[in-house]
Amino acid sequence: MIEIKKKLKRAVIKEEYVKLTGRTEEAIILNQFIYWSERTKDVSKYLLEEKTRLENGSKEGDVSLKYGWIYKKAEELKEEVMLSVSVNTVRKHINQLVKKGYLNKRSNPIYRWDKTFQYRVNLVKVTSDLKKIGYRFEDENLLTGSADFDARETNTEQLNNYNEFSKRTGITAIPEITTDTNTNNLSEISSSLSIDDDMKSNDSKQFNKICELYLKLSGKSKISSNDYKAILEVVKEQWNTNLVLKWIEDCFRQFKPQHKNDQIRSFRYVTNYIFDQAHKNYFFQEVVNNEQNTGDYVEDEYFERYG
C-alpha cells in the first residue's frame, strides 16, 4: 500500500509582529499575509513598488497600489493558520490590521458583484512602524536595495508548494488588476487560476454574460474561485454565447430538487450540463453531415443514443 504524505501546516508567531500589532492572533495573520505576498507572481513588481514608495516617503493615497494583491477569505485563513477562534473573529482581526494600516483592502475592481475581498500588505508602514518600536523588518534589504530580488530566483519548492496550495484552496494571487475590463486583465485572472489560455475580447464578454446569468438564476451574491474555473472552462471552448446562455437556463429549468434545500450550489454542475449538451449538439451535426455525404438515413443513431 502506497503511503501518501500529507503536507503539514505551519503558523509562525514572530515577536516583532506581536509587539507591532499588540495581539498574537493579529501577528500570526499579518505574518501569513506577508508570507503569501512574497510568493505572488508579481512579487518583483510589488517589492519595487514598495521600495519606490519607501524612498519617496509616499503617504497613503499618494500612489495607486497596483501589485501584490491576493484573494483571501477569512474561512480559508482560519484553516490555514489553525486559530481556535470563529471565522467572524478572524475577520475582525483582519479588519483591525486594515484599520491600523498594515493591510490594504479592496473589492474586485473589475467585477463589482464579486464580494471576495482582496488584500495587500503595506510593507512600507510595517517597516516604518517596526523601526519606531526598535525592531527591524527581517526582509528590509529587499526594500532598501541592499539585495537584488528577481521573482524568477524565488525558491522553486516554495513556488510549487504555493501553486499546489492555491489549487486546493482557491486562495489565489492577483498579478495585476486595474479598473479597466480588458483582455490583459482577464488573461491575468485566468492565469492566476491555473488556466493558461488567453481570453479574447469576445471571450471576456461571454464570461461576463455567463457570470451575470448564473448569479441571477442561482441567487448567489458572488462568484467563488471554483466557479471562476468552471466558467473559464466553458469560455475557452468558444461556443456560441447565445447557445451557452440557453443551456444554462435549461440546466436550471430542468433541475429537480429532491428537497426544499436542494439547489445548484456550484457552476461545476452547470459546466457538466453544458458539456453534455455541446457533445449532443456536435454528435447530431456529425450524424446530419454523414447523412448528407452518404445519402444514408442515420438520424436514428442520434436518438438511440440520446433519446
N, C-alpha and C positions, 0 to 999 in steps of 0.2 A: 504494500500500500504506500502510495506517494504522500509524504508529509508536506503540506502546504504551510509555509511560514508566514504568519501574519505580521505585517509591519506595525510595530508598536508606536503609540502616540507619545509625544513629548510636549510638556508645557514647562516653560522656564520662568523662574522668578528672579529678577535682577534688582539688586539693592538700589541702584541709581533710579530705576523707574518707580520703585516703591516710594522713595523719597520725593520724586518729582510729582507723582500723582496723589500721594497720600493714602492710597488704597492698594492692597495686594492684588485684588481682583483686576483693578484698572491697569496695574503694572503688567500683569500677565497678558491681558488683552492687547495693550499697546505693543508689547514685545512681539506678539503674534502678528499684528498688523505690519510691523517693521520687517519681520521675517519674510512675509509674503511679498511685501513691496519691493524688497531687494531681489526678488526672483520673478518679477514680471518680465514680459518680452521686451518692454520698452525701458528697462531699468537704466540703461546708459543715458537715455534722453531725460529720464526722471531725475537722476543724480546731477546731470548737467544743469537742468532747470533749477534744482535746489541750490547748487553751487553758485549759479548766477544770482539768484535771489539773496543768498548769503553775502556775496561780495558787494551787491548793490544796496544792501540794507533795506530790501523791499519790505514794505508793510503789507498786511492783508488787504487785498483788493487792488493793489498796485499792478499785479501781474496776473494774467489769465493762466490758470493751472491746467495744463494740457495732459501731462503724463503722470503715470504712477497710480491711476485709478483702478480699483478692483471691485468686483461684486463680493458682497459679504453679508450673509444673513445671520441674525442672532442665533437662530436654531443651529446652524452649521458651526458657528464659532463656539457655542456652548459644548457641542460634541467634541470639537477639535481640542479645546484646552481643558476639558473634563472638569469644569467648575460645578460644584454641587449646589447650584442655585437655579432658579427658574429662568426661562427664556426672557421673561419680562425684566428680570433683574439684570441679565446680561445686556439687554437693550438699554437699560438705564445707565449702565457703566459705559457703554459705547457713547451714549449721548453726553455723558459727563466729559469724556475725552474730547468730544466735539466742542462742548461749551468752553473747555479750558484751552482750546486751540491746537491740540496735538493731533487731531484728525480733522480733515475737511470732509464734508458730506454733501451729496447732491443726489437728485433724482436722475434717471436716464434722460440725457439732454435730447436724444433722438426720438425715443418712443415714450411719450408722456403717460401712456397707460401702464407702463412698466413700473410697478411700485417697489421693486427691489432697489434699495439704496446702494450707492457707490461711495467708496471711501478712499481717502488719500492721506498718507502720513505727512504731517508738516515737519520735515526734518530740520528746517531752519529754526523753528520755535523749540523743538525738542533739544537741539544742540545748544541754543542760546540759554534756555531756562536751566539746563543741566549745569552750565558754567556758573550761573548765578548762585547755585547751591553747592558749588565746589566739586562737581563731577564732570566727567568728560564722556561724550558720546563715543562708544568704542570704535565706530567706523567713521569717525570725524575726518580721517585722512581722505576719504572718498569725496568729501565736500571742500576741503581746503586745498586740494590739488597736489598734496604731497605724495599721492599714489595715483597711478593711471588705472582706469577701470574700463573694461570693454565687456559688454554682455556676452560676447562670444567666448570669453575666457572664464565665464562662470562655471563652477564645478559641475561637470556633466551629470554626475549621480544626483546632485541636488535638483537639477532641472528635470531629470527623468522622474524623480520622486514627486516633484510638483505636478508634472503632467499627469502622472498616474492618479495622484490625489484629486486633481481637478476633474478628471473623468469620472471618478467615483462619487464625488460630492456635488459637482456642479459649481464649485467656487472657482471663478474664472477671472483671470487678469484681463484688463482692457488696455490694449496697446495705445490707442489714441482715439478720442472721440471729440468732435466739435458739434456745434449746434446745427450744422447743415446735414441734411439727409442726402448722402451721395454714395456713389459706387464704392469709393475707398473706405468709407466708414462701415458699410455693410460687409465688405470683404474682410475688414479687420475683425468685426464681430464674429463672422463665420469662422475665421482662422482661430480666434481665441476659443472657439467651441469645438476645435479639432476637426473642422470641415474645411478642406483646402481649396475647394472650387471658388473662384472669384465670382461675385454676383454682378450681373449686368444691370443696366437701368431697368429693363423690363422685369428682371428677377426681383429687384427691390420693390417695385410696385406690387407684384404678385405677393411678395412676403407681407407687405403692409395690409393688403386686402384680406389675406388669409387670417392674419392676426386679429383684425377688426371683426371679421365674421365669427371666428372661433370664440372670442371674448363675449360677443353678443349672444351666441347660441348656448354657450356653456354657463354664462352668468358669472364667470370668474373675473376678478379685478385686475389680474396681471398675468403675464406670460412667464412661466418658470424656465429655468435653464434647459430642462429636459424638453419642454415644449418648443423652445428655440431650435434645438437639434432636430426634433421630429419635423418641424415646419420646413427647415432648410433642406431636409432630405427630399421633401416634395418639390420644393422650388428648383433644386438643381436638376430635376428631371425635365424641366422646361415644357410641361404640358400646358395646354390652353387654359388660361386663367378662368374663364367663364365655366369651363368644364370642371375644373378643380373645385370652384366655389359651389357648383351644383352638387358634386359628390359629397362635399362637406355637409350641405343642407340635407342631402339624402341620408347621410350617416346618422345625423341627429333625429331625423324624422322616423327612420326605421328602427332606432334603438328602443328596445322594450325593457324597461326597468323591472327587476324582479321584486323590488320592494320600494317603499317611499323614499329611502335614502340612496337608492341605486342611481348612479348617474355616470356620465362620461367625465372622468377625472383628469385625463391626460390627452394631449393631441396625438400621442403614440397610437391610441386606439383609432383615431381618425385617419392617421397615416396608413395604418394597415388596411383600413377600408378603401382608401383612395388607391393604394397599390393594387388591391384586388380588382377594383373597377377598371383601372387602367389596363390591367392584364386581360380582362374580359374584352375590353374595347379593342385592344391590339389583336387578340386572337380572332375576334369577329372580322376585323379588317383583313386578316390573313385568309380566313375562310372565303370571304367575298372575292378577294383578289384571285384566289386559286380557282374559284368557280368561273370567274370571267376569263381567266387564262386557259383553262382546260375544257370549259363547257360542261363540267360535271357538277351536279347539284349536291353540294356537300354541306349545306347550311344545317342539316340535322346534326352534324358533328358538334356544332356550337351549342345547340340546345340540349343535346345529350350530355354535354359536359357541364353546362351552366344552368340548364333549365330555362 
